[in-house]
Structures are given as C-alpha cells and as structure tokens.
Amino acid sequence: MNMKDETSPELLQYRHNKQIPAAIEQNVLKALSFYPELKDATISFVFKTNIKTSVMQAQPVFTTLLLKRKNRRYRINISAQFKLINAQIPIQQIPDEVMIGWIGHELGHILDYERRSNTAMVSFGIGYYFSSAYVKGAERMADTYAVERGLGKYIIATKRFILDHAELPQAYKDKIARLYLSPDVIVEQIKKLEEKKLEVQQKQA
C-alpha cells in the first residue's frame, strides 16, 4: 500500500501549526506522529528548487529567534527534485519509508532546537557553519533523537537507500557516511533501546 494514496484520519491531529505540501502530507504526518513534543511547534515544510549539497534542511526562522521560545517558527526545506548522476525525479517518488526517515531526521534537529535558548541557537548556528566536527555532532544527535522515538527502521531505510543507490554521486554518499550514524550503529542503538525497554517491563512485572 502506498502511503501517498491513502488517508490517515488518526494522523490529522499532527497538522496543528504545520504547513505541509499535499504531495508529501501523509509521510510528514507519519514522521510527526513520533514526536509528540513537536505537536504545537510551528513548522513549515517547503519545496525548494535547489538546496546546495543537501536534500533537506531544518532551520529556525531567523527573525523568530528574537521572540520567546514558544513563539519560534521553523522551516524544513525539501528539494523538489531528487538528483541522481544522470537524472532527477520528484522527491515524492522516493519510497515512503525513506521519506519518513528523512523527515524524521530533520524533526530530530527541530527537537534539538526546541531545547536550546535563543542565545544557544545563535551559538549553534555559528558552530554549524564553521566546524565540520560540530556538524557531525549535530547530525548524529538528530539521528539519535529519531531512533529514540521509534523511527529506527525508517532511519536505516533512508541511510541504506542513500549508501546503496547506484545513481547517487559518490561525494554525497561519502558525506553521509562521514557525518551521520551508520546503519550498523543505528541497529545497535535499536537493540539497546529494546533491551532497556524489556528491563523496565520486567521490573514492573
């Protein structure tokens, strides 16, 4: 079943304060359902014709950094076209599981932003812009947040889609391998989370 063709009334509650293109709404709402903390956050999902070196970017709306944290707004920019070596396809044509994982990772960034003060957000932006080590830490934190909230299988699907895709530029694959958690590390994270959950259940029994 293709998620793009079905309606999911139970997911509609996650549309609150969100602007989502119809073409990807079901996948975005599915990813949002793993982040109850972001239910009231104001987030716009925006198709862009060109995002340098990335497929998606999660950003605070800069002018709202002068406001109280509860009044912040965020934007997730999404490349309208998924660019391959010799072709490009509309982003909504990539597999649902991969899209959910990709959005889930970006929502991990927004969860990270939500936990920072305005001053800390400015410092974050400076660090992200000037330090590759800072970028690596931020990307791995976003992956970890997504995995902790139950998106592990989707994050793995996204990573494997990228790393195993014959038509993606090698430079992009190398960037993903260098900066983000590997599928093997994510599998290990999932295993540890399941063991911890089982341990809690046994203590409660």
N, C-alpha and C positions, 0 to 999 in steps of 0.2 A: 504493500500500500504506500502510495506517495503522499507524504505529509502536505505537499503543496496543494493537493486536490481535495483534502478533507477539511471539515470544520471541527473545531475542538472547543465547544462552549465552556468547558471547565477551565480553559486557559484564558478566557476573556478578562478575568479579574486582574491579570498581569499587564493589561493595556493601560492601566491608570498612569497618567502623566507621561505616556510614551507616544512618540510619533514613529510609525513603522510603515515602510512601503508594503503595499498589499502583496507583492510578489514573494516576499520572504516572511510575512507576518506569522504564519504558523510555526516556522522554525525559530523565529525570535522569541515568540511567546513560550515555546517549549524550553528554550535556554533560560529565559527569565524565571520560569517556574522553579528552578533550582536555587534561586536567590531571593528568598522571601524578604531579606533585609533591604532589597532594592525596590520593593513593591511601590513605594511612594516617591522614589527618586525620579527626577525629570530627565529623561533620556530621549534624544532624537537619533534615529538610525537613518543615515543619509547616504544615498548613492552618489559616488564621485566618478568622474570620467578618468581621472588619473591620480593615483596615490603613489608617490615615489617609493620604491623598494619594499612596499607593503601591500597586503590585500585588505587589511582592516586596521583602523587606528581608533583607540578610545581616548578622548580628550575632555577636559573640563572646558566649558565656555569661559574664556579668559575673563570677560567683564564680570562674571558672577563670583569670581574669587574675591571681590571686594565686598560681597554680601555675607550674611550669616550662612553657616554651612548648610542649614536646612533649605536655603534658597538657591543653592548651587544648581546649575544645569550642566548636563554632559552631552557629548555628541560621539556617536560611533560612526566614523566614516567607513564606507564599504565600497571597494572598487566595483563599478558596474560590470566590468569585464574581467574574467579570469584569464590572465595572459599566459599562453604557452609559448614554446620556442617558435613554432611556425603557424600559430593560430591563436584565436581567443574566443571564449564562449561567455554567454551571460552568466553572471555569478550565481543566479538562482538555479542554474542547471547542474551545479555540483551536487553530489549526494546529500540527502537530508542529514544523515548522521555527521557528515563532515561540516556542514554549515552550522549545525547545533554546537559542535565542538569549537568551531572558530568563534562564534558569537559568545559561547560560554567563557572562552579565554578572555575576550575583551571585557566581558562583565566582571571577570576577576580583577581587571585593572580598575574598574569603576568602584568595586567594593574596597579596594586598596585606597583609592582617592577619598572615598567617603570617611575613612578612618583617620584622615590627615587634616590638620588645621590648615587655614589658608596660607599661613607662613610656611608650613611644611610642604604644601603643594608647590609653592614657588621654588623652594629648595629642590624638590623632586624634579621639577622641570629643568632646572639648571643642570642637575646631576645627569639626568637622562640625555640631555643634549650634548654634554661634553665628555661623558665617561662611558666607554663600552662595557666596563665592569658593572657600572650602575644599571645599564640597560639589561644586561644578563640577569642581574638580581631581580629587577622588576618583572621581567618576562617569566622567570621561573616562579616568582611569587604568584603571578596571575594564574599560571598553570596549577600551582598547588591549591590555591583557593577553589578553583574549578573542580579539582579532584576531590577535595574535602567535602564539597557539596553534592557529590554523587555523579559528576559529569565525566568520570574517568574513562569510560568506554568511548565516549564521544571525543574526548581529547586525544586518545590513542588513535581513533579513526582519522582524525584530522592530521596528526603527525605522520601516520603511515601513508595517507593519501599524498602528502607533500613529498616525503622522502622517497617513496617508491614510484612516483609519477615520472614516466619516461620522457614526457614532453615539457617538464618544468626546467628552467635554466639551472645549471649546476650551482651557480653562485648563490641563488636563492636557497637551494637545498642546504648548502654549506652554512649559510647564515642561520637557518632554522636549527641545524644540528649543533651549532656553536652556542647559540643564545638560549635555547629552550630546553626543557626537560625532554629526555629521550623516551620513546615508548617503553623501554625496559625499566627505566626509573619510575615511570608512572604506574606500570604493573606492580612494582614493588610497593609503591605508596598505597595502591588499592588493597593489596594483600595486608599491609599493616593496619589500615583502617578497618578492614573486615575482622582481623584478629582482635583489635581493640573493642569493636562493637560486640563481638562474641563474648569477650571477657566481661564486659559490662552486663550483658544479658545473664551470664552465669552467676554473677554476684547478686543480681536482682531476683534470681530464681529461688 
